[in-house]
Amino acid sequence: MPVTEDDRLRKIFDNETIAVVGCSSTPGKAAHDVPNYLLERGYEIVPVNPTTEEVLGRPAADALSEVDREIDVVCIFRPSDEVAGIVDEVLEREDVDVVWTQLGISDDEAAASAEESGRTVVQDRCMKVEHGRLVG
């Protein structure tokens, strides 16, 4: 089951490196503003977006498979019907501990696959809202 308890959600924010799939270079979009908020609070953001070369002053990878550094959390800003493919990419990596789908985004089958592999899953929640509420 995806994580809903505050103490387990709070522990997720102890991680340092967050890959943001669908990270946007457009201010005002949640896919830009949420990672920017996290960046301003000391998290290392790794943008994943095949349509741009740079987001938030950082080089953007075309896919998770192209990220050549350790990732703790994968935060997904893509439609629900794309989550399964992204989780498949997560399952190819050994470093990802958490899969987080943003508000309005979920895929129960993909979440179950991620959980069966030992990953923590959060669905349909905003990282910015939860960070502000739980960590401040």
Secondary structure, 3 states (H helix, E strand, C coil): CCCCCHHHHHHHCCCCEEEEECCCCCCCCHHHHHHHHHHHCCCEEEEECCCCCEECCEECECCHHHCCCCCCEEEECCCHHHHHHHHHHHHCCCCCCEEEECCCCCCHHHHHHHHHCCCEEECCCCHHHHHHHHCC
